[in-house]
């Protein structure tokens, strides 16, 4: 049986594309027919401070915030943020922190890290490929769309070690 609500916590430091990554998930879920709620905390993001975003989607979602121990998925874009965000992950949830180093190795441009991490996340979610592609077109301008599509597909196809 599919879950009724999916909870995803994103975190990192300013400039890493956390907000863009959460937008990508939000649009993909919306295009796939889910009800979506999103929340973000910018903090001192312009100075390299902590940034966090919560995305919740499902048949019906009432709040955008994910409480401690409730995230089904945790995506950390910076290793130093992992200890702060780990309490959000529920027991049995998927922590994509181990994929961070692999994602950094597989990309040529560090600005594509967010797309690689969301691509990896996409392998776990019940969102159709057409919805992901439409979300990529919505979030990225034509100039950088193809490279982001490529990174997304490569990360989604990877197998966990």
C-alpha positions as CSV (number, residue, x, y, z in Angstrom):
1,X,0.0,0.0,0.0
2,X,1.3,3.5,-0.9
3,X,1.8,6.0,1.8
4,X,-0.9,8.7,2.1
5,X,1.6,11.5,2.8
6,X,5.3,11.7,2.0
7,X,7.6,14.0,4.1
8,X,10.9,15.2,2.7
9,X,13.4,17.4,4.6
10,X,16.1,19.3,2.7
11,X,19.0,21.1,4.3
12,X,22.3,22.7,3.7
13,X,23.9,26.1,3.6
14,X,23.0,29.2,1.6
15,X,23.9,29.0,-2.1
16,X,23.6,25.2,-2.5
17,X,20.2,25.2,-4.2
18,X,18.1,23.8,-1.3
19,X,15.1,26.0,-2.2
20,X,15.4,25.1,-5.9
21,X,15.6,21.4,-5.1
22,X,12.4,21.6,-2.9
23,X,10.7,23.5,-5.7
24,X,11.6,20.7,-8.1
25,X,10.0,18.1,-5.9
26,X,7.0,20.3,-5.2
27,X,6.2,20.9,-8.8
28,X,6.8,17.2,-9.7
29,X,4.3,16.1,-7.0
30,X,1.8,18.8,-8.0
31,X,2.0,17.8,-11.7
32,X,1.5,14.2,-10.6
33,X,-1.8,15.1,-9.0
34,X,-0.7,15.3,-5.3
35,X,-1.7,17.9,-2.8
36,X,1.6,19.7,-1.9
37,X,2.7,21.9,1.0
38,X,6.1,23.5,1.2
39,X,8.0,25.5,3.9
40,X,11.4,27.0,4.0
41,X,13.7,28.6,6.5
42,X,16.4,30.9,4.9
43,X,18.2,32.0,8.1
44,X,21.5,33.6,7.3
45,X,21.5,31.9,3.9
46,X,23.3,34.8,2.1
47,X,26.2,34.4,4.4
48,X,26.5,30.6,4.1
49,X,24.1,30.0,7.0
50,X,21.7,27.1,7.4
51,X,18.9,26.7,5.0
52,X,16.1,24.1,5.3
53,X,13.0,23.3,3.4
54,X,10.2,20.9,4.1
55,X,8.0,19.4,1.4
56,X,4.9,17.3,2.2
57,X,2.8,15.7,-0.5
58,X,0.0,13.2,-0.7
59,X,-3.7,12.7,-1.1
60,X,-4.4,15.5,1.4
61,X,-1.8,17.5,3.4
62,X,-2.8,20.1,6.0
63,X,0.5,21.5,7.3
64,X,3.8,22.3,5.5
65,X,6.0,21.6,8.5
66,X,7.6,18.2,9.3
67,X,8.2,17.5,13.0
68,X,11.1,15.7,14.5
69,X,11.0,12.0,13.7
70,X,8.5,12.4,10.9
71,X,10.6,12.8,7.7
72,X,10.4,9.9,5.3
73,X,13.5,11.2,3.4
74,X,16.4,13.4,4.5
75,X,18.6,15.2,1.9
76,X,21.6,17.1,3.3
77,X,23.5,19.1,0.8
78,X,26.3,19.8,3.3
79,X,27.8,17.2,5.7
80,X,28.0,19.7,8.6
81,X,24.2,20.2,8.5
82,X,23.5,16.4,8.8
83,X,23.7,16.2,12.7
84,X,21.3,19.2,13.0
85,X,18.8,17.7,10.6
86,X,19.0,14.0,11.4
87,X,16.4,14.2,14.2
88,X,13.8,15.0,11.6
89,X,14.2,11.5,10.0
90,X,11.7,8.9,11.2
91,X,12.8,5.5,12.2
92,X,13.1,3.5,9.0
93,X,13.3,6.7,6.9
94,X,15.7,7.1,4.0
95,X,18.8,9.2,4.8
96,X,20.4,10.2,1.5
97,X,23.5,11.7,3.2
98,X,25.6,8.7,2.2
99,X,24.9,9.6,-1.4
100,X,26.3,13.2,-1.0
101,X,29.9,12.3,-1.7
102,X,28.9,10.1,-4.7
103,X,26.8,13.0,-6.1
104,X,29.6,15.4,-5.8
105,X,31.9,13.0,-7.7
106,X,29.4,12.4,-10.5
107,X,28.8,16.0,-11.4
108,X,31.0,18.4,-13.4
109,X,29.4,21.6,-12.0
110,X,28.8,22.0,-8.3
111,X,25.7,24.0,-9.1
112,X,24.1,20.7,-10.2
113,X,24.4,19.0,-6.8
114,X,20.8,19.9,-5.9
115,X,19.5,18.2,-9.1
116,X,21.6,15.1,-8.5
117,X,20.3,14.7,-5.0
118,X,16.7,15.2,-6.1
119,X,17.3,12.7,-9.0
120,X,18.4,10.1,-6.4
121,X,15.3,10.9,-4.3
122,X,13.1,10.4,-7.3
123,X,14.1,6.8,-7.5
124,X,12.2,6.2,-4.2
125,X,9.1,8.2,-4.9
126,X,5.9,7.3,-6.8
127,X,6.0,10.3,-9.1
128,X,5.8,9.6,-12.8
129,X,8.7,10.5,-15.1
130,X,6.6,12.8,-17.2
131,X,5.8,14.9,-14.0
132,X,9.5,15.1,-13.2
133,X,10.3,16.2,-16.7
134,X,7.6,18.9,-16.6
135,X,9.0,20.1,-13.2
136,X,12.5,20.3,-14.6
137,X,11.2,22.5,-17.4
138,X,9.4,24.7,-14.9
139,X,12.3,25.1,-12.5
140,X,15.2,25.5,-14.8
141,X,15.6,28.0,-17.7
142,X,16.2,26.6,-21.1
143,X,19.9,27.5,-21.0
144,X,20.6,25.0,-18.2
145,X,17.7,22.6,-18.7
146,X,19.6,19.9,-20.6
147,X,22.5,19.6,-18.2
148,X,20.1,19.3,-15.3
149,X,18.0,16.7,-17.1
150,X,21.2,14.7,-17.7
151,X,22.3,14.9,-14.1
152,X,18.8,14.1,-12.8
153,X,18.6,11.0,-15.0
154,X,22.1,9.8,-14.1
155,X,21.5,10.1,-10.4
156,X,18.0,8.5,-10.5
157,X,19.5,5.5,-12.3
158,X,22.2,4.9,-9.8
159,X,22.0,1.9,-7.4
160,X,22.7,2.2,-3.7
161,X,26.0,0.7,-2.6
